[in-house]
Amino acid sequence: MTENIDGCGAAAVGGPPPEPDAGSGTEARDAGAAPRGIALELLVHGVGGTTPDVMLGDRRIVRVQGDDTAGLYRRTDDADAESRPGGHREEPVPEAYSWCNLTSGNSSRALWLLLLPFMVVNLAHWMRPAPAGRRPGLDRAHDLLVRLLALSLTVLLVSAACEVALDLVAWQCAGTPRCVAGQSWLGFAGADGGWWRVPGRRLALASLVPLLLVVLLWWLSRRTWTAYEAQRPPLPAPARGGGGRSAEGETDAEGTAGGEGTAGAEEAGAGAVPALSLPGFWYGRRLVARLRAAHTAAGFLTVAVALLLPALRYDRGAPGRQAAAAADWALLALVVLTGLAVVAVVNRRGRSESVPDEGVDRLAVRALPGWALALALAAACWTAAGREEWVSAGRLPGGDVFTVLTVLQGALVAALGLVAHRMHRTRRTRRVDRVHRAAGDPGLHAAPPPGDGGAAGAAGAAGAAGAAGAAGAGRPVLRGMGGPAVAMLACGLGGVLSGGLAQRIADWLDRGTDPGDPGGLLQGPPVLLSWQASVLPPLLAVVLALCVAGLVRLVGRTGELAEEVRAGLSAEEEQPARTRQIAGATARAELTDSAPALVAGIALSALVLGAFAVAGAAATGRVPGDAARGAAPTVEWTAGAAQSLGSWLMGAGVIAIVALGRRAYRDHAARRTVGILWDVGTFWPRAAHPFAPPCYAERAVPDLTWRMSTWTGRTGGRLVLSGHSQGSVLAAAAVWQLPPGARRNVALLTYGSPLERLYGRWFPAYLGPDALAGLHRQLSTWRNLWRRTDPIGGPVHVAAPGGEPVDAPPLEDPASYGRTVRHPLPAPVLGHFEYQADPAFGTERARLLKRLGAARRDGPHRDGPNRDGPHRDGPHRDGAHRDGPGRAGPRRDGPGRGTVPGQGVPGRSSG
């Protein structure tokens, strides 16, 4: 009997069974004891949150460790497997780690949709090019620019809230009798009489909206901070080859210069320390707390400025208000000085990663937000005081902040691009294909021999050209410009959300007329927002053109691959539909490698169109439709249509996000769909924006590391860490954190893995080719399974001179081209899923366990745990893939698909 935990995990009714006592028969022997017969397979699922019962292939499961958010599950019959080691000598005990509730479990996570720009800019922080030795200045500049961009996004969001609450509602609508007449809820604040007729009082009341928004963001960040960043890493480990790194490129007392974790991408064999192996990498408690304080203070200061600028303009123009104007200037000076303090806090040294950083910046964390809130409240009280003759007209003063923010963000993105380009140029480039040729990687240029029929010949021929793309393995996307491009996307998303919110509220208040047009009730939001809305249709046209180009390329590529599939057939009769299916699946899988071009096209178009919007707003001072009046009819019509359509698209986008969030709040299935986005976007710590959705890896990686360390130490058994898709990235990060003693008992099996194809190219400083090669040196028992029809996973391209490569030959997909004796029914194209259903999975897992056993009998390598050389038994010693290292090999007469050897579970997958 089981009960579901929000549709993701499951736990036995009545609670988990107790772990065996320390003094029981499962207690670990001393370090020199012979290995036990028991082995454990620790399964880690990928995106989408596969449930533990599916991962284990059994509905009768029990949670043995963890909680409702993330936990370890076993089949009920295996709950006490450690007390019966003799009963599991033929196969490992399967244990599933379910982490999906970290991103999609609680209904409040639906609110994370509003934090999408913050998540994207946080990704840009980790996309720095791989390092080339000592470069603390460039690393520090990169970090500072990204964090300033993140800070500008916080100011932009709060400014949008001020625009809606203070300008559109309290200033424009409440000051217009016709607008108030259509909004009954606003009648008390009308300008026709009463205490609220003074604009300053209405502004002070409306300022509660952005202030509460800032408090909400602070609360969400702190709530997730206590659940994610507060997770302690595993047992203290000795320094792993060098000093720790700080988040801004400064040097720890015992370390060498480098960016946060940049040592992880330095040249192999140079004593570099991979960033993900540092004990404090997944412990961002101190950094997030300080950034949260700075961004909270920035939000409060933004509200204070929005209140003080209108008051200052009135006091400067009204007779006898010189003293009041001086007070306005004094308050503004305090706000500016506090803002400089915020920038200084953002620019401060990040954290020490050589050890878990327990430091607390009490002055910044506690005093800075409190002082900023006090300034905002003082500004509200000062704006509400006196000024009985004040009348609201036109737009609220201070709307130029959107122009300033847009120009600032463009300049920061341009500067970030220059820094990234310099970092990429200083990289000591290496031809990765030359390394693979020297290593003899069979998975790189594998192609079936002539006349090889079946699915291996068809799918193998279809993917042979795709293997040519491996020559670009290890090269960062967009020549190191991935970070600036993604940062530009974050700014664009922030502009769409803020502008769309303002446009939608203005349309609602104006009741059918276009704000800013003659005859409208309101002047509407600042002119720049209307220009930004007008360039949205051209931007979407660019996106559509890129998608059409991709579709054309897909069709052409499918035709090319279809010819290769036909050429790979032997005696089998061709089935045109089947040929198109295999070729189409392979071509669609290759589209993933075109994503950088799409991102670059969108980012560049957004930068150019954004500059055009700023120039148009500054040159005309009017909305596009009004500015084009009197021009040629085509120009006038185009400008008006672009303004109306863009305003509608911006508003529709905001409504769609809110509707999706509302549905996700109520419906778990929709929440899991949204959770897939967070699975990919929130892997990295919140090093740039504290209001981004929390990093689930700061809980998952310590969970996995603790489990592996304690289980191997307690039982002395062998452990295979089996990760699919995103789970393979978590698995690799957890292996990096293992102490050397525990690592000797652990093997890594990855399948459908984006480690190199996505993470290695987009995040080269942390998971680039040198970092992955370093992981293989530390853990020689690593095998990676992949298919050419997989749109997400692929080979890791880790060279292994003189030994077995990490990448296995590509798996057959489909298992057979047509109907055969072994496959009487048509075999499906599996792509990214059901890796465990392939017979090769059980074979590779058994070989890894055998190699672990041999290593335990032979003792540790002389060179130490971090210099494990490749095993000498050579590839395919255990009989796997007998067709040779350079071919996938048809298995028309091999075991049928559907049952994993040694598992007895048909077609189960952890993806």
N, C-alpha and C positions, 0 to 999 in steps of 0.2 A: 504494500500500500504506500502510495506517495501522495504528496500534496505539492502543487506547483507554487513557486514563489514568483508571482507576477508574470507567469508564463515563460520564465527564463530558466531558473534553477528548480530543483526539486529536493525535498528533504523528507526523510522518513517520519511518519507520524510517531511521536513519542521521543524524538530527539536522536542524536547520533550516538553510536556506541562509544564507550571509552577506549582510549588508546591503550595498548598493552603496557603494563607496569614496567618500570625500569628494571626491576629484578626478575622479570619473566624470561621465558625462553627466547624471546625476541631481542633481548638486550644485546647491544653491539659488543663484539669482542674487541680486544685491543687492536691497535693499528696493524700489528703483524699477523692477525688472525687470517685464516683462509676465508675466501669469499663464501657467503652463504649461497644456497641454491636458489633463493628467491630473487626475482627481478621485478621491477616496476616499470610500467609504461605510463608516463604522465602526459595526458592528452590536453592540448590547449587549442580551443576552437578559434575560428577567425571572425570576420565581420558578420553581423546579422544575428549572432547569439544562438548557435546551435545548443539545444537543451542537453543536459547531461544524460538523460535516458537514451537519446539518439546517439550521442557520442559513445556510450557504453553498449549500445545494442540490446538493452534490457530495460523493461519498464520497472522492474523491482530494484530500486536503487536507494542508497542511504548517504546522507552527508556525513563525512567523517571528520572534516575540519572546516572552519570558516563560519560565515554568517549568511544572512539573506542577500547581501550585496555581492559577495564573491566567496566561493567555497570549493572544497574538494569532495568529489562524489565517487562512490564505488557501487558495484553490484552488491546486492545484499549478501550473496554467498561469499563475497570476497572481503567483507568488512573486517574480518579477523585473520586475513591471509598471513600476516607475519607470525602468528602462532602455529601455522601449518605450512612451513616452508617446503616440506616434501611434496605437498599437493600442487605445486606450481613450478615444477622443474621443466616442463615442456614449453611453456609460454609465459610471458610476463603478466603480472596482475595489472589489469587496466584501471587507471584512476583518472578521472576527468576534472580539470579545473575550469569552472564556469565563472566568467568575469563580465558577462553581458549586462548585468544589472548596474555595473559601474557607469554605463552610458545610456541605458534605456529603461532602467528599472522604475525609478520613482517618477510619478506624474509631474512633479515640479520641474523635471528636466526639459519639459516642453518649452519652458521659458528661455532655454538656452538659444533658441532660434534667433532671438533678438540680439544675441551676442555674436552673431556670425562674423561681422567685420573684425571683432577683437580676436577671434580664433584664427582668422586668416593672417592677420599681421603677426601673431605669435609664431605661426609657421615660418614666416619670412625670416624671423630671427635665427632659426636653425638651418637655413639654406645657404649659409656662407660657403664659399668655395673652400676646397681642401687646402690645408696650409702647406707652406714650403719653408719649414724651419721657423726661425724666430721672427715674429712680426707683431709684437704687442700693440704698436700704434694703429695698424690697420684693423686688427680685431676690435680694439677699443672704439675706433671710429664706426665700425660696422654696428656694434651693439648700441652705441649712443644714438645713431641715426634711426635705427629701428625702434628704439624705446621712445624717442621723440615723436616718431610717427604714431606709435601707440597712444602716447599722451594726447596728441592732436585729435585722435579719434574719440577719446573720452570727452574732450572739450566740444567736439562737433556734435556728439549725441546730446549733451546737456544743452548746448546752444539751440539745437532743434526743439528740445522741450521748452526752452525759454521763448523761442519764436512762437510756438503754438500757444502757450499759456499766457505769456506776458504781452506779446505783440498782437496776435490775431484775436485773442479772446478779450483780455483785459483792456487793451489799448484801442484797437480798431473797432471790434464789434460792440463792446460796452460803451464806446464813445459815439456810436452811430445809432440814433433812435430807430431807424428802419430795421437795422440788424437785430437790435434788442427786441423789437416787436415780434420777430419770428422765432425768438429763442426765449421761451417763458422762464427757463431755469436761470436766465441771466438778468431777469427784470430787476432784481434788488440792486444790481450794480450799474444801472443805467445812468447816463450823464444828465438826465432831465431833472434831477433833484435827489435829496437824501445825502446821507453821510458818505456813501460810496461814490458820489459823483466826482470826487477829486481823483485824478488818474493815479497819483502816488499811492493812495490807499488800495486801489484795485490792483496795482502792480505788486504791492507787498503781499496781498492775499494770494494772487496768482503764483507768486514765487514759491509757494508751498509745493506746487506740482514738481518742478525740477529738483527742489531740495529733497522731496520724498523719493524721487527717482534715484538720486545719488545714494541716499540711505539704503534703498533696495539693492542697488548694485554692491554696496559695501557689505550688506548682510549676506547676499548670495555668495560673494567671494569668501567671506569669513567662514560661512557655514561649510562650504566645500573644502576650504583650507584645513579645517579641523578634521575632516574625514579623509583627505587625500594626501596633502603635503605633510601631515603630521605622522605618517607611517614611517617607523624607523627602519632603516636598512638592516640587513642581517648582521650576524656577529661581527665585531670589529675585525677587519682584515689588515694584515701588514701592507705597507706601501708596495704597490705592484709595479715597481720599476722606475719610480720617479716621483716628483712632487706633484701636488694637486694644482688645479688651475682655478682661477676665478672666472666669474661670468663676464668680466670686461677685459680679459686679457692680462690682468695683473698677475704677479707671481706670488705664490705662497712662500713661506719662509724657507722651505726645503726644495722648492720646485724651480723650474725654468720657465722662461717667459713663453706665453702662448695664449691664445684665446680660450674660452671656456670649452674644454675638451678638444681643442685643436690638435693636441698631441695624438689623438686617436687617428688622425689621418696623415701623420708624418710618415716618412719613409720607413718601410719595414726593416727591422733589424737595426735600427738606429737608437734603440733604447726608448722608443716612444711609448707613451702610456695612452691607450685608447680611452677616450673620455667616458664611454659607457662603463668602463671597468672601475672608475673611481668610486670609492664608497659613498661619497656625498652627492653623486650626480642625481640620484632619484630622491633627493631630500631637499626640497626647495622651500622649507618652512620660513626661513629668515628672509629670503629674497622676495617671496610673494607678499609677506607681511609688510615689508617696506614699500614695495610698489603699490600695494593696496592703499596704504596711507597717502602716498603721493597723488594717486589718481583720485581718491576721494576728496582730498584737499583741492585739487584742480577743478573738480566739479563744483564744489562750494564757491570757489573764487569766480568761476564763470557766472554763477547766479548773481554774485555781488556786483560784477561788472555790468551785467544786464540791467541791474537796478540803478546803479550810480550814473551811468551815461545819460539817461533821460533827465535825471535830476540835475546833473551838471549843465546840460544844455539849457534847461529852463532857468536855473539860477544865474547863469552867465548873461542871459538876455533880459531878465526881469530887473527893473530898477530897485535899488536898495537891497539886493541879494548878494553883495560882494562877500560878506562874512560867510553866508551859506555856501557860496561857490568855493571859498577857501577850505571849508570843511569837506566839501566834495573832493577837492584835490587831495586833501590829507588822507581821506579814506582810500582813494584810488592809489595813492602812493603806498599805503600799507598793503593793499592788494597786490601791487606790482612786486614789492619786496618779498611777500609771501610766495608769489609765483616763481620768483628766482630761487627761493629756497626749495620749492617743489622740483624745479629742474635740476638743482644740485643733488637732491635726494635720488632722482632718477639716474643721474650720472655717476653715482657712487659705486665703489667696488661691489661686485655682486655677492659672492659667497665663496667660501673655501669648499673644495670638493675632495681634498685629500682625506678629510674626515667629515662625518656628518656635522654640519654647522649648527650649533645650538645657540649661537649668539642672538641677542635681542636688541634691536635698535629702539629703545624705549622713547627717546626724544622724538624720533621721526614717526614712530607708529602711533604714539598717543597724543603728543602735543600738536603735531602739524595738522591733522584733521580737525581737532578741537578748535584750534586757533582760526582755521579757515571757516569753520561753521560760525564761530563768533563774529567774524567779519561779515559773513553773509546775513546773519540776523541783524547786525548793526546797520548794514546797508538797507535792509528792509524797513527797519524802524525809522531810519533817517529819511528815506524816500516817502514814507507815509506821513511824516510830520509836516504840518503847515501847508503852504502852497495852495491856498484856497482858490486862487484865480487861475490855477493851472487847467488847461483844456487840452485834450488829446486830439490830434489831427494828423492825417497822413500815416506814415509808417513809424514805428517806434525807433528812436535813435539807437544806433548800435548795430544795425543790420549789416554793416560793412565787415563784421567779424567773419561772415561766411566767405567773403572775398579774401580776407587775410588768411584764413585757414586753408582755402583751396590753393592759393599761391605758395603758402608755406609747405603744404604737403607735396606739391609738385617739385619744389626746390629740394626737399628732403629725399624724394624718390630719385631725382637726378643725381644728387650727391651720393646716395647709396649705390647707384649704378656705377659711378666713377670708382668708388671704393671697391666694389665687387670686381670690376674689371681689372683693377690693379692687383687685387688678391689672386685673381685667376692667372694673370700674366706672370706673377712671381712663382707660380706653382712649377715645380720641376716635373715637366710632362714626361710621361712614359707611354709608349705604344703598348696598349694592353693586349692587342692581338699578337704582338711579338712574344709577350709573356706566355700566352696560351699556346703558341706554337712550340715554345721551348718546353712547356710542361706536357705537351701532348694531350691536351684536354679532349677526351673523346666526345664530350657533349657539345663541343663548340661547332665543329664542322662535320658532325655526324651526318651521313647520308647513306641510304640503303644501297646495297650493291645492285648492279643491273640484274634485271629479271626477278627481283624479289617481289613477290606478289602479296596479296592480303592488305590489311590495313597498314601494316608497317611500311610497305612499299608505297602506298597511296599517301598516307599522312606524312610519312617521312619525306617523300619527294615534295609534297606541298610545303613543308617547313624548311626545306634545304635553303631556299633563298632567304627565309626569315633568319636563318643562322648567320647570314652575312651581317645582320644588324648587331651581332655580338662584337663585331670589330669596334663598335663604339662603346662597348661596356667599360664602365669606369670613368667615362667622360661626363662631367656635370652638364645638366641641361642648359641650353641657351648660352653656352660658353661662360658659365658662372653667373649669368644674369637672372637665374631663377628667383632669387630672393627679391630683387627690385621689381620684377614683374608681378610676383605675388603680392608684394606690398602695394603696388599700384591697384591691384584688384581689391585689396582691403579698403583703400581709400575710395574706390568707386562704389563698393557696397555701402560704405558709410554714407556717401553722398546720396545714393538712391534711397536708403532708409530714411535719412533726415529730410531730404527734399520731398520724398513721397509722403511722409507724415504731414509736413507743412502744407503741401499742395492739397492733400485729401481733406484736411480740416478746413482749409480756406474755401474749397469748393462747397463743403457742407454748410459753412456759415453764410456763404454768398448765395445759396439757394438757386443754383442753376446758371448763374452768370459767371463769366471768367473773371477771377480777381485781377485787378489791375487794368481791366479794359474800361473804356468810358461807359457809364451807366451802371457799373457794378457797385455793390454796397461797400466793398472793401478795397483798399489799395493792394491787398494781398501780401504774400511773403516777399522778401527781398528780390530784387530783379535778377540777381545771379541764379537763384533757385529756379526761376522760370527758364532762364537760358540753359541751365543744366538739364532741365526736363526736356527742352527742345532738342538737345543733342542725343537724347536717349534713342529715338527712332533710327538715326544714322548708325549708332553703335550696334543696335540690334540687327540692322541690315548687314554690317560687317560680320557679325557672328553668323548670320544666316549664310552669307557668302562663303565663309570658312567651312561651315557644315556641308554646304553643297559641294565644295571642292573636295572635302573628305569623302563624301558619298561617291563622287565620280572616281576618286582614287580607289575606293573600296570595290566598285564595280569592275574597274580595270584590273585591279590586283586579283580579284576573284577569278577572272578569266585566265590570267597568267597561271595561277595556281591550279586551276582546273586542267590545263594542259599538262602540268607536271604530274598531277594525279593520274591522268590517263597514261602518261609515259611510264609511271611506276607500276602499272598493272601488268600481270604476266598472262596467265591462261584464263583469268576470270573475265567474264563478259561485262563490259561497261554498262553501268546504270547512270544515265545522265543526271537524274535527280540526286542520286547518292554522291556523284562526283561534285555537283554544285554544293551539296551540304558540307562535305569535308573541306572543299576549297573556301567556301564562305566562312566557315568557323575559323579557319586559319587566318584568313584575311581580316576578319573582325578582331581577332586576337592581336594582330599587328597594329591595329589602330591605336592601341594604348601608347605605342611609341611615338605617335603623332601629337599627343597631348601638349608637349612643350610648344609646338608651333601654334596651337590654338590659344594657349595662355599668352604667348608673346603677341599674337595678333590682337587679342582683346585688350591687353595692357597698353600696347602702343597706341591703339585707336582711342582708348579712354584718355590717355595723356594728351594726345593731339586735340581731341574734341573738347576736353576740359579746358585747355588753353584757349581754344576758340570761344568757349562760353564766357570765360573771364574777360577776354578782349571785347566781345560783343556787349557785355553788360557795362564795362567801363566806358566804352566809346559812345553808347547811346543813352544809358541811364533809363531805358524803357524796356518793357517786355518785348520779345521778338515780334509778336503780331502787331504791336503798336509801332515798333521801330521800322517795320517794313511798309507801313502805309505810305502810299504815294510812289512806291517803286513799281517795277513792271508787274503786271497781273500775276505772272507765274511766280515771281519771287514773293509777292504779298500772300498769295494762296499757300505757297509752300511753308512760309514762316508761320502763318496762322495754324495750318494743319499740324506742323511739327510741335508747336506749343500745346495745342489741345491734346494731340495724341500722346505726347510725352508726359503731360500732366496726368492724363488718364492711366498711362502705363505705370508711372511712379506710384500713384495711389493704389492701382490694382496690385502691384507687387507687395506693398505693405499689407493690404487686406489679405492677400494670399498667404503671406507669412503668418499673420495673426490667426487666420482660419486654420492653417496647418498646425500651429501651436495649440489652438483650442481643441482640435481633433486629437492631437497626440496626447493632450492632457487627459482626455476621456477614454481613448481607445489605445490598448496596449499594442495592437498590431501596427497602428500608425506610429506609435512611439518607437517601436523597433526599427521602422523604416528611417525615422529621423536619427535613431541611434547609430545607424550605419555611417552617417556623416560624421558623428562624433567619434566613432571607432577609428576613423582615418585621421581626423583633424586634431584630436586631443591626445595623441600619443606622447607628444613632447611636453616637458614641463613649462609652466607659465613664467617664462623668463623675460617676456616683453610686456605682456598685458595681464594684469592681475584679475580683470573682470572677464577674461576668456573662460570658456568651460574648463573644468579642472582636468588635470592630466591623470588619466586612469592608470597609466603605467607606474605612477608613484605608489599605487596600492598593489597592482598586479605583479610587478617585478619583485618587490620584497616578499610577496606571498610565495611566488615560485621559488625564489632563492632560499627562503627559510625552509620550505618543504624539502627541497633537494638536499640541503645541508644537513638537516636534522635526520631525515630518513636514511641517507647513506651512512651517516655517523652512527646511528642507532642500530641499524641492521647489518651494515657491511655489505649490503647487496648492490646489484647493478641496476642502473636506472637509465631508461631511454626517454628523453624529453622529446615528445612528438608534437610539432606545431604546424598547423595549417594556416595559410594565408596570413592575416595579421597576427595570428597566434605564433607564427614562426618568428616574427620580429620581437614579440615579447619573450619568446624562448631564448633567442640569441642574447637579448639584453640581460636576461636572468643568468645565463651561463657566464657572461662577462663578470657578473657580481659574485660568482662562486669562489670560495677559498680554494687554493690549489689542491688541498687534500681531498676535498669533495669532488672537484672536477675530474679526478682520475677515475671516479666510479660512474661518470655520466657520459652518455652518448647523445648526440643531437640528430634528430631526423626531421627535416623540413620538407614540405611539399606544398605546391601552389604558392611558393614564397615570393613576396615582392621585395625581398631584402636588397637585391642588386638592381632589379628592373625599375623600381620606383624609389625606394629609400636611398639606394646607393647613388643614384643620379641626381635626385632632388636634394639630398642632404649629404653631400660628399665628404664634408669634414668629419662626419660622425659614423657613417656607414659606407664610406667609399671603398675602393678595392684594397687599399692598404689596411684599413680597419678590419675588413672581412678576412684578409689574409692573416692578420694578427690573431683573429679569433680561431682560425684553423690551426695556427701554431700552438695555441693554448689548449685546443680541443681537437685532436687529430681524428677522433671517432665522430665524424660528421658526414652525413650523406643528405643530398638534396634531390628530390624527385620533381619532375616538371613535365609538362606537355606543351607541344607547339600550338595547341588549340586553346591554351589558357590565356585569357586576356589580362590576368593580374600577375600570376606567378611566372617564374622563368628560372634559368640557370643563375648561379651566383658567380660563376667565372672566377673561382679561387684556384690559383695555380698550386700544383702539388708536385714539384720536381722529384722524380725518383719514387713516387708513391702513388696511391690511388687518389684520383681527383674527388672533389666533393660532389660534383654533379654526376648523377647517373645518366646513362643514355636516355633520350626522351622516351617517355612511355607511349605505347600505342594508343591512339585515340582516333577513331573508334577501334574496338578490339578486332574487328574484321570488316572488310569492305562489303561483303555480301553474306549470304547464308552459308554456313559451313556445318560440318558434323559437330564441332564443339560449340558453335553459335548458330543454332537453328533459327533463332529469331534475330531480327535486325539489331545490331549493337548500336547504342546511342553514342552521340558525341558528348563526352562528359565535360570537356573544358576545364573549369576551375574546381569541379566538385568530384566527390566519390573517389578520392585517391586511394583510400583504404580498401576499396573493392578490387583494386588491381593486384594480381598475384605478386608483382614486384615489391609491393609494400611489405608484405609479410617476409619475403626473402631478405630485403635490405634490413629490416628490423632484426631478424635472426642473426645476420652477419655482424651487425653492430654489437649485439649482446655477446657473440662469440669473440669478437675482438676485445671487448672489455674484459672478458674472462681470461683471454690470453695475456693481456697487459697486466692483470692482477697476478697471474702466475709468474710472469717474468719479472715483476717488480717495477718500480718507477724508473723512468729514463734517467740516465746519468746527468743529463743537462738540466734537470729540474723540470718542474711542472709547466713553466712558461715556454719551454723550448722543446716540446715534444716533437720529435721528428716523425715523418710519415711511417706508417707500419710497413714492414718489409714483405708481408705476405702477398702484396701485389693485388691488382684489381681482379675481381671475378674469381677469387680462389675458392669460394664456397659454391660455385656452380651457378651463380646468378648471371643472367644474360650470356649464355654460352655462345651466342652468335658473334662474340668478339667485341672489343671495346669501341669500335667505330660504327656500330650499327644498332638500330633499335631492335631488329630481329623479329620476324613474324612469329606469332605463336598460334598458328592456325590449328596445330595439333596439341597445343599445350593445355593446361588446365583452364577450364571455363571461367569466364568472369562471373562474379556474383558472390563468391565466398572467399574470404581472405584466409589463406593458410594459417592454421593455428588459432583462428579467431572463432570460426563457426558462426559469424554474423554476416549475413548477406548484405552487401552494398551499404554498409554504414559509413558515415563521413563525419569528420569533426569540423567541417567548414561551415 
